[in-house]
Amino acid sequence: MVDKHNKEFVAIGYECMGEFGIEGRRYFRKGGDNRTHQIHIFEQSNHKDINRHIAVRDFLRTHPDIALEYGELKMELAYRFSEDIEGYCTGKDAFVKQLEKDALLWYQNNESYKTR
């Protein structure tokens, strides 16, 4: 359904990346090498991936120290693997997996946060 709107996303500067590694997702990015925007679109019934993305986003927003650590890791990896996206992804894999676990646990246990 979303794919029929790809031309509209392109018209406002987005690159349409398809599923881009996550089945059922549509991923759009803007800004080229200096990416400024990302859009992840999931089927409304895909609670697992939606909650995972929201949990990580909100966790990083409320834990600036971890957000800084993650940003520094990504910068280091981008420098080291500027021509090797697989090396970049492999380099952050363990951090991201732990981040997702921590974020989901925090999100599930923080009912007061979710109702704001």
Backbone torsions as a table, in degrees:
resi	resn	phi	psi	omega
1	MET	NA	-46.1	-179.1
2	VAL	-65.3	-35.6	-175.9
3	ASP	-56.8	-28.2	-179.7
4	LYS	-68.5	-10.7	179.0
5	HIS	-103.1	8.3	-177.0
6	ASN	-55.7	-40.6	-179.2
7	LYS	-62.2	-34.1	178.2
8	GLU	-68.6	-39.3	176.6
9	PHE	-65.4	-43.2	178.4
10	VAL	-60.9	-39.9	-178.9
11	ALA	-61.6	-26.1	178.7
12	ILE	-105.3	19.0	169.8
13	GLY	96.8	8.3	-179.8
14	TYR	-91.8	151.1	172.6
15	GLU	-100.8	128.3	-179.7
16	CYS	-91.0	117.3	-173.2
17	MET	-105.9	3.9	-178.8
18	GLY	67.7	-144.6	-179.3
19	GLU	-70.6	-33.3	176.7
20	PHE	48.0	52.0	172.7
21	GLY	93.1	-8.5	178.0
22	ILE	-126.9	111.5	-177.7
23	GLU	-55.7	131.3	177.0
24	GLY	87.9	-9.3	179.7
25	ARG	-91.4	154.0	165.8
26	ARG	-120.0	128.1	-173.9
27	TYR	-119.1	131.7	178.8
28	PHE	-128.1	140.0	177.3
29	ARG	-135.6	157.1	-175.5
30	LYS	-138.9	140.7	174.8
31	GLY	112.1	-1.8	178.8
32	GLY	58.7	-131.1	-178.9
33	ASP	-66.5	-23.6	177.5
34	ASN	-109.3	59.3	-173.6
35	ARG	-49.8	131.6	-178.7
36	THR	-113.3	-25.0	-175.3
37	HIS	-142.3	147.9	172.8
38	GLN	-137.8	141.1	174.7
39	ILE	-128.0	128.2	173.7
40	HIS	-113.6	122.3	179.4
41	ILE	-117.7	127.1	178.3
42	PHE	-123.1	155.0	170.0
43	GLU	-55.7	137.1	-176.7
44	GLN	-54.9	-30.3	-178.5
45	SER	-80.7	-5.2	-177.4
46	ASN	-84.9	68.4	-175.7
47	HIS	-62.6	-34.3	-177.3
48	LYS	-59.3	-54.8	-177.9
49	ASP	-71.6	-36.2	178.2
50	ILE	-62.9	-49.8	179.9
51	ASN	-62.4	-38.2	179.2
52	ARG	-62.0	-46.1	-179.9
53	HIS	-66.1	-43.6	-179.9
54	ILE	-66.6	-40.3	179.5
55	ALA	-61.1	-46.2	180.0
56	VAL	-64.3	-45.6	179.1
57	ARG	-56.9	-51.0	-176.6
58	ASP	-69.6	-35.5	177.1
59	PHE	-61.7	-46.2	179.7
60	LEU	-65.8	-35.3	177.9
61	ARG	-65.1	-32.6	-176.6
62	THR	-100.6	-0.5	177.5
63	HIS	-130.8	74.4	-174.7
64	PRO	-60.9	-28.1	178.3
65	ASP	-64.8	-40.3	179.1
66	ILE	-73.5	-37.2	176.5
67	ALA	-60.9	-41.1	178.5
68	LEU	-65.2	-44.5	178.8
69	GLU	-60.7	-43.2	178.9
70	TYR	-64.6	-43.2	178.3
71	GLY	-62.5	-41.8	179.0
72	GLU	-65.8	-40.1	177.1
73	LEU	-61.4	-45.5	-179.6
74	LYS	-63.2	-38.5	178.1
75	MET	-65.5	-44.9	179.1
76	GLU	-61.1	-45.6	-179.5
77	LEU	-67.1	-38.3	178.2
78	ALA	-62.3	-37.4	177.3
79	TYR	-69.2	-48.6	-177.4
80	ARG	-67.5	-34.5	-174.2
81	PHE	-120.5	44.6	-174.9
82	SER	-60.9	-23.6	-179.9
83	GLU	-117.2	16.6	-173.4
84	ASP	-140.8	87.1	-176.8
85	ILE	-63.8	-33.4	178.4
86	GLU	-65.9	-41.8	176.7
87	GLY	-62.7	-40.8	177.8
88	TYR	-61.0	-48.5	-178.5
89	CYS	-65.8	-41.7	178.2
90	THR	-62.9	-39.1	-179.0
91	GLY	-64.3	-28.4	-179.3
92	LYS	-103.9	-1.8	-174.4
93	ASP	-56.3	-52.1	-177.7
94	ALA	-62.9	-41.4	179.2
95	PHE	-61.9	-46.3	-177.0
96	VAL	-65.3	-41.1	178.9
97	LYS	-61.9	-43.2	178.0
98	GLN	-68.0	-39.9	177.5
99	LEU	-58.3	-46.5	179.6
100	GLU	-61.6	-43.6	178.3
101	LYS	-60.1	-49.4	-179.1
102	ASP	-62.3	-42.8	-177.6
103	ALA	-66.0	-43.7	179.5
104	LEU	-65.3	-41.0	177.6
105	LEU	-62.4	-46.5	178.2
106	TRP	-60.1	-46.4	-177.2
107	TYR	-63.5	-44.3	-178.9
108	GLN	-67.3	-31.1	-177.0
109	ASN	-94.2	2.4	-175.1
110	ASN	-118.5	63.7	-178.7
111	GLU	-56.9	-37.8	-177.9
112	SER	-64.6	-33.1	178.1
113	TYR	-67.6	-45.5	-175.7
114	LYS	-64.9	-23.3	-176.8
115	THR	-92.0	0.2	-180.0
116	ARG	-71.6	NA	NA
